[in-house]
């Protein structure tokens, strides 16, 4: 079963990101372009909306968006 799903290769990576909804189309197009440009490039990308995130501070925490003060 693992072989059928392509999960036996140990050279895989899983990346989770929290992004703003207005950026999703640009980011998905960029990922698509990147996979097309890499020899044997393959990948799966999808978005899942958050409906219960409250405020910018929660978004900043989830996206590890740190403000730097000078």
C-alpha positions as CSV (number, residue, x, y, z in Angstrom):
1,X,0.0,0.0,0.0
2,X,2.8,2.4,0.9
3,X,4.5,1.8,-2.5
4,X,1.2,2.4,-4.3
5,X,0.8,5.8,-2.6
6,X,4.4,6.7,-3.4
7,X,5.3,6.9,0.3
8,X,8.3,4.6,0.3
9,X,10.8,7.2,-1.0
10,X,12.5,8.8,2.0
11,X,13.3,12.0,0.1
12,X,10.0,13.7,0.6
13,X,9.2,16.9,2.5
14,X,6.0,18.2,4.0
15,X,5.6,22.0,4.3
16,X,2.7,23.7,6.1
17,X,2.2,27.4,5.7
18,X,-0.3,30.0,7.0
19,X,-0.9,32.6,4.4
20,X,-3.4,35.4,3.8
21,X,-6.3,34.5,1.5
22,X,-5.5,37.3,-0.9
23,X,-2.1,35.6,-1.5
24,X,-3.3,32.1,-2.2
25,X,-3.6,32.3,-6.0
26,X,-0.2,33.9,-6.5
27,X,1.4,31.3,-4.2
28,X,-0.2,28.4,-5.8
29,X,0.8,29.6,-9.3
30,X,4.4,30.1,-8.1
31,X,4.5,26.6,-6.7
32,X,3.1,25.2,-10.0
33,X,5.7,27.1,-12.0
34,X,8.5,25.8,-9.7
35,X,7.4,22.2,-10.0
36,X,7.2,22.5,-13.8
37,X,10.8,23.9,-13.9
38,X,12.4,21.2,-11.8
39,X,13.3,17.9,-13.6
40,X,10.9,15.2,-12.3
41,X,9.4,17.9,-10.1
42,X,6.2,16.7,-8.3
43,X,4.1,18.0,-5.5
44,X,0.7,18.6,-4.1
45,X,-0.5,22.0,-2.9
46,X,-3.9,23.0,-1.5
47,X,-5.4,25.5,0.8
48,X,-7.8,25.1,3.7
49,X,-9.5,28.2,5.0
50,X,-9.5,29.2,8.7
51,X,-12.8,30.5,9.8
52,X,-12.2,31.0,13.5
53,X,-8.9,32.9,13.6
54,X,-9.3,36.0,15.6
55,X,-7.2,39.1,14.8
56,X,-3.8,39.9,13.4
57,X,-1.9,38.7,16.5
58,X,-3.2,35.1,16.0
59,X,-2.3,35.2,12.3
60,X,1.2,36.5,13.2
61,X,1.7,33.7,15.7
62,X,0.6,31.0,13.3
63,X,2.7,32.4,10.4
64,X,5.7,33.1,12.7
65,X,5.5,36.7,11.5
66,X,7.8,38.5,13.9
67,X,8.0,42.2,13.9
68,X,11.5,43.6,14.3
69,X,11.9,46.9,16.1
70,X,14.9,49.1,15.7
